[in-house]
Amino acid sequence: MQAKLVLHLLTLNAIINFSFSSRTEAGSVTFVILGKPSNYHFSLAAELNRRISKECIDKKCSVLNSAVDIEVNGHWAVWTLFKRLREKHSSSWYVFLEDSSTVRVSSLRKFLAEFDHSEHHIFGCGLFDRAPTIIHHFSHEDGSVFQYPDFSCGFVVSHGSVLALLDALEHSNPTTAVPNFSIDPKHEVAVLFDKGLSLKLTSLEDKFCVEESPSCLIYHRKPTFDLCERNVESSNVHFMVKTYSGFHRSRLVVIKRTWARDLPSVEFCSDTVDRYVPTIDMGVNNTKQGHCGKTWAMLQRFAELKAENKLKDILWLVIADDDTLLSVPRLRKLLSCYDPNEKIIIGERYGFGFHFAQSKGYDYPTGGSGMVFSYPTVLAMLEKCSCPRDDSPDDMIIGMCAQSVGVDIVHNAGFHQAQMSDYAPEYFWKTPTISLHKFEGIDPYRDYMAYLYEDDSENKFVHQELWNLQKIASGTIASLTFIRKRGMIFITGHDASTNKHARIRCTRPAVACAISISHRTSTKDYRKQQNVQMGLVEAVELPFSLLTTVVLLGGAIFATVVDSLDDSKNLPVSTAPPSQLLPMALGIMSLMGIFSRRRYVITFTLINMVYAYLISLHFFVLTIYRITHNLPQTCPYEAFIKPGSDCLLGDILVLILITVLLLISVTASIGVFNRLSSPVVRLPALPEQATRRLVQKQVDPSSFVSHA
């Protein structure tokens, strides 16, 4: 009975597939623009539709905007569209595009005519992960290369592939066949074809291109926001950083030194008041996960400030995590293309609960990449929604709320929920980077300068030290020399951009400034780089540490000699310290402290200097006593001067020497104290690709370089 039922089902499916195939006109192509719900993207999709339709003179082409023409939740996941396409828009070929794509229709159709549309084919530009990544659930950890399509370069699926995949999905367990979470649709649709049909992408980078070339059938146009009409200034955007007291002295320091420095409207929202930052107590206790209660309190505060007319010029609200890095100039350019009166949320969009046969699930913005809210969106959400619990997942609650009140989630590839290394480089670099998330395992200062920093002609918010760092790291200033002059630290070198000698004054402490020089060291020789860094770190303290060692060892040896020669017992102070082993041991430790970064060895150096004070004071008091009491007959220097000579001259020379050594010890102590108390940020060398991009920016050095 069971076998008969299965046979009937397969027969019925074959009849249905045959009926769909018979309705498919040979050579027909359906172009599906993966649209986004906003007026700006509607206009881009309409222009792309017009260009495609103009080239399709035989009417065998149809163009659809997935955001308008196909009513399916999660249309951007692509696999959710297949059933509707089979039922209502059957074609030989399905071409999936983004509104930033450009199509050469005639050439594409001529290329597709060489293949049988009833067979299994998928064409595109293949991306692949360089290492297992969190956004792909660490798949393919065996090291195999799995390619998935870049939608902006075009992604073509044959009619036969769509029918076969739907057949595989409809006869499998839906809970295991399709993903619950839609994170990266490019990867997920490729996985479905691989698991359902053992069908892999045919990658043709010369025909489906990241950049335009004569051989391209479809290519990506890098978006530019300079032509958008609206002018969004920093004073039109209010930033709120979600944090808690445990990160006030770590993560917030990075944010305040980079993208949030001198922003006209920024608030740090925490669980306690910290006037040093300063932070705002949102009245919500910190939770280990979710943070919905704090996020909703931030939305409520923003609405209240707007209602009180305290944020009169603000058009947009940006909520970011305390480990989110942003490019404020690029964000302003992006927002210039959107209407602040629309009910939209802009960021990196994820999805949950989509189904290939039903309209289920919802979109939500990822909190770590940064979320941009229009003011009407905030009002609509606060009016209808609230948090179930303080630790509910805030981004998913925002997504459910947005769907219920008619707010659209607009995806932008420049927002990133993860680190740069979690994305394929070809995908990462094709769109201006607006945000990166998470500080673990990276240097946030380096990543900010390499991937996010951009000169803002409206506001010079970038740290002076970061300007210097960028110029040095990019190699624009070469042949570097580290000098100390009149109490100031300078880096001198040859400025290639002006072909002149350049001099940069370091605004950081000497140690940190010296470290920045080592950025031009090659990353291929890590050990050599560390040695260069160590030498530069100690450049300022080395003379003082050496002199301190001389004081300790020299004083110990001198005291030993004096003690052996001095037979007099009428001196009030013994010329010999209690033990000569102690100063000698401390002197050796001082040598260790010169070439060690470890704090406890540096502390030994500090102890040595204290002991140097005692030795210096010991001889100082002894010499003063000799002079004032006229005791030339007890001359401990007989081994060094002519016998029978007056010791007064020797006493005066020793007094001068001891005074100089005492001053040196004080100066050295101040240097070590500064080193122990001043935080030093150690930045590794920039990768070659980032360095090349920094050089291409061609930053004008005249803003911070004084030419000799």
Order of alpha helices (4+ residues) and beta strands (2+ residues): alpha-beta-alpha-beta-alpha-beta-beta-alpha-beta-beta-beta-beta-alpha-alpha-beta-alpha-beta-beta-beta-beta-alpha-beta-beta-alpha-beta-beta-alpha-beta-beta-beta-beta-alpha-alpha-beta-alpha-beta-alpha-alpha-beta-beta-beta-alpha-alpha-alpha-alpha-alpha-alpha-alpha-beta
